[in-house]
Amino acid sequence: NVPLLCEHNLLLYKPEDMNSPDNATRFTLVWKEEWDKLIGYFEYDVEITVIQSTDADGHIVVVTVPGVCSTCLNERIRQEEEGKFIFS
């Protein structure tokens, strides 16, 4: 999971982008029960947790641990956008 983190050990991806087809090769979301089984068979470096709940107003709230680094996220997006215009 380390490639999903920035130099500050925070996420380079927003929770709402995690189900995007563009990110399908970067990561896969799994349920806690699935994760518990996976770690029995594989070693991992950093655990990333995504928690979805509903606030008092009925709005969906998504929290990640570690949190998202907005500075590095914006830089990653900028670099990806620039990369779309480099033709070789």
PEUR-V128153 format. One record per residue. N is the residue number from 1. BURIAL is 1 if it has 16 or more other ideal C-beta (glycine too) atoms within 10 Angstrom, else 0. Layout:
BEGIN
n->{N	N}
burial->{BURIAL	BURIAL}
END
This chain:
BEGIN
n->{1	2	3	4	5	6	7	8	9	10	11	12	13	14	15	16	17	18	19	20	21	22	23	24	25	26	27	28	29	30	31	32	33	34	35	36	37	38	39	40	41	42	43	44	45	46	47	48	49	50	51	52	53	54	55	56	57	58	59	60	61	62	63	64	65	66	67	68	69	70	71	72	73	74	75	76	77	78	79	80	81	82	83	84	85	86	87	88}
burial->{0	0	0	1	1	1	0	0	0	1	1	1	1	0	1	0	0	1	0	0	0	0	0	0	0	0	0	0	0	0	0	0	0	0	0	0	0	0	0	0	0	0	0	0	0	0	0	1	0	0	0	0	0	0	0	0	0	0	0	0	0	0	0	1	0	1	0	1	1	0	0	1	1	0	0	0	0	0	0	0	0	0	0	0	0	0	0	0}
END
